[in-house]
Amino acid sequence: MQTSATETRIQLKSILYTTDFSPSATAALPYAVDLARHFGAKISLLHVRPFDVYAYVPPEAWAALAETADAEAHRKALEVLRAFPGIDAEVVIREGGVWDAIAPLIHETQIDLIVAGTSGRSGFEKFLLGSVAEEIFRRASCPVLTVGPHGFSDSRQPSGFSNILYASDFGPASKTAAVIATSLAQEYEARLTLLHVIENSKTGDLMCPEELMLSSLRLLDVSEESKIWCKPQPLAVVGVPAEKILEIAKDIGADLIVLGARRFSGAATHLSTATAHKVVAQAHCPVLTVRE
């Protein structure tokens, strides 16, 4: 997802969509397809099989069984893609760990965005709090769009974004995330809300909207031109970050939440691991995490 401070139009050319073919993972595909169609991007559908141990067959038969499993996965992938004709897509089947498969693909195919639903195999709670989600959030060098269990419905198909909520604590990842949030707002002519949650408030901590607007746009390098087309609305509130982000997103009817993410060093996001995970788990819309 290429952007610059002066030219904030997103160039999205390659999307990596990960799936285990569970209903929840498949529900994230329409978002990948919608973005691919809007930007003219190519989709790489990735399915990762865990290492299979065939305890009751001789070792010489393992290769054939693995080949059969790959063929079945490829068939399922094509069946899923058949519902979205006219998109440029390829199927990638790998064996092993999910992150071990994703990491080289990001560089090999110059991935601009990863789209992932929740894992149906081990249950969403394990996926969200386990190593797979944590590694994707912390290590992916590109933005990650996650569709949680409440972020989709059969009756609502994605058709772009019209109301974007960008939550920031003005940390290291904020500037990059702000550029992408404003770029998406520009691309979709969407409303943009800039949210700053003050967890431990003191007298004078709450800035008035005008001061917050100026501070946000100055610190996050949102240009004057951007203010014309995305009309960002500043909002500062006091409370627990995850709870307030979810509350505000629901109140304003956000159809996308954008969060910043730190580099892989300890904390998963600038709003903390627990905050990001809780937002993804409970948000009624997709969540886009952007690394610094």
N, C-alpha and C positions, 0 to 999 in steps of 0.2 A: 504494500500500500504506500505508494510514493507520494510525498507531499513536500512542500517547502514553506518557509515563513512568509515569503512574498507571494507565492502562487499556491493557494490552498486547495486547488482542484485535485481531487484524488485520482490517481491512476491505478486502478485495480485490474490487474491482468490475469492473475492466477490465484484460484481459491482451492484450499485443501479441505475437503469435507470428510470427517471421520465417522465411521458407523460400525456397529456390531449387528445391524439389521433388526434391532429391537424396535418396537413401535415408537418409543421416546426418541431414539436416535434418528429414526426415519422422519420424525416430525420436524427435525431441524433442517432437512434438505430443502424445503421450499424457500427458506431464507437464503441459502446458498445460491439457489437457482435464480431468485429474484435479483440478487446482487449481480450475479453473472450476466443476466440479461440486460440489466441497466448499464453496466460498465463494459459489456462485451468481453467478459473474462472467461477463462477456461476453468473447468472444475476437475480436480483430481479426487476421485472417490477412493478413499483408503479404508481397507478392512484388514485388521491385524488379527491373525489367529495365534492363540497361545501355543507354546511348544507342546506338541502332542506326544505322549508316551504311550506306546501301544504294548501293553504288558502281556497281552495274550496272543501276539503274533510274532513270528520270527523277525529279526532285524532286517533281513533282506527284503521284507515286504513293506517296511516303513516308508520308503520313498514313494511307492505306488499309492499308498494310503494318503500321504501328504498331497500328492498330485491330484487325487480325487477330491480331497477337501478344498484345494485351491479352485478346482473347476466348479465345484458347487458354490463357493463364495462368489466366483465371477458371474455365475448364472444369476444369483440373487441380486448382485449389484446391477446387472443389466436390466433385470426386472424392475428394480426400484427406479432406475433412470428412464425407463420406458414411459413413465407417467409425465415426463417433462421433455417432449420432443423439441428438437431445434436448438439444443444447447451443445456447446463444445465440451465434451467430457471424456475422461479416460478412467479406467479402473486399475487400481493398484492393490495387489494382495501381498501381504507380508506375514512373516511368522516371527513370534517373539514378543518383546515388550512394546507397548504402544509408543512410548516416547522414543525408544530406540529406532522405531520405524519412522516416526515423524521428523526427528532431528535432521537426518540427511536429506529428506525430501524437501524441507524448507529451502535448503541451499541448492539442491540439484535442479529443482523446478522453479526456483525463485518465487516461492509462495508469498503472496501479499496479505493473505487472510486465512485463518483457520476457523472453520465452522463446526461446532460439535454439539450434539444433543447429550442427554444424560445417558449413563450406561445402564442398560437393562439387565446385563448379565449378572452383575453383582449387587444391583440395587443402587438407587441414586445416592443414598446416604454414604455408602462405601465409596462410590465414585467421587463424590464431592469432597469428602474429607480424606481420601486416600492419596496415594502417591501419583496416580495418573493425572488427576485434575491439577494437583499442586505443581507437577512438573510442567504441564502445558502452560499454566498461568505464569510461572516463574521463569521458564526457560525459552519459550517461543520468542524469536526475534521479531515476529510480526504480530499484529493485533489478533485477538482470539474472540470470536463471537460465540457465546454459549447460550443455548436455549434450555432453560430449566423446566421442571415439571409443570410450572404454571405459566410458562412463557409461550404456550401455543394452545390452540383449540381447533377442533375439526371445522368449526364454523367460521374461523377467521384465517384467511390466507394472507400472507405478507404481500404488501404492494408498496414497498418503499417505506420511508419514515417521514412522519409529519410533525412529531413532537419528541424532541431529544432532550434528555436530562444528562448534563455533565456534572459529576460530583468531584470536587477537588479540595485538597488541603494545601494547595500551592507547593507541594513537594517536588522532588526531582523529576517525576514522571508527568507532572501536570502540563508542562508546555507541549510535549508531544501529543498527549491525549487531547489537549485543547485544540491543537491544529486540526486533528482528525475529526473531532466533534464539530468544529465550525465548518470544516470542509464538507462533511456529510449534510450539515444544515444547508449549506449553499447548494449542494448537488440536488437535494430533494426539496429545496425551498421550504425547509421545516422551521418550526419554532424551536429556539434553543434556550434552555434554562441553565444558568450557571449556579450551582449549589455549593455552598461552603458550610459544613457542619462544625460548629464549635462544641467540642466535647466537654471541656472544663471552662465555663465562662466566668469572666470577672467583669467588674464594672468597666464599661467602655469597650469591651471586646466586640460587641455587636455593632458593625458598621451600618450606616444607613444605606439604602439601595444605591444611591448615586455614588457614594464612596466605594462600595463594593464593586460596582460596575467599572469604575475607573481603575481600581486596583487589579481586578480580574483581567481586564483587557490589556493593561500595561504589563503585568507580570507574565501573563500567558501569551503575550505577543499576538493578540487578536487585532487585526488591522481595522482602521476606520472603515475601509471598504467592506469588511466582513459585517460590521454592525448594520450596514444598510440592508443586506440581503437576508441575514439570519435573525436580525432583531433580538439579540441575546437579552434575557431577563435575569438580573442578579437576585440571589436569594441567600440570606444568611440565617441559620437557625441554630438553636442550642439543643443538644441531646446526644444520644448514642448514634454514631454515624450510620450503621447499617439500618437501624430502625427508622431514622429520619429519611434516608435515601429511599427506602421502600415506601414510606408514608407519602413523601412528596411526589414520587413517581406515580403512585396511585391517584393522588389528588389531582394532578395535572393531566392525567391520562397519557403518560409517556409511552411511546412504542419502542424506545431504545434508551438504555442507560449506558453511559460511557464512564469507565473508571481508569485511572492510571495504574501502572504496575512497575515495581522496582526491578532492577536487574537481579539475577539469581545470586542471593547473598545471605538470605535469612528470612526476611519478611516477604510474603508473596505479593503484596500490593502496598501502595502508599497509604491505603486506608486499612491496612493490616489483613493478614490471611483470613481471620475469622470474619471480618467485615465483608470482604469480597465473596467469600463462600456463602455467607448468609444472604447476601443480595442475589447471587445467582440462584440459590435454592428457592427463594421466596418471591422473586420478581415476577410480575405478570407480563413481562416483555423480555426480549433478548438483552443480554449484557455484553458489552464490548470492552474487554480489558486491553489496554495499550501500554506496552513496556517503554520505559524511558530510553 
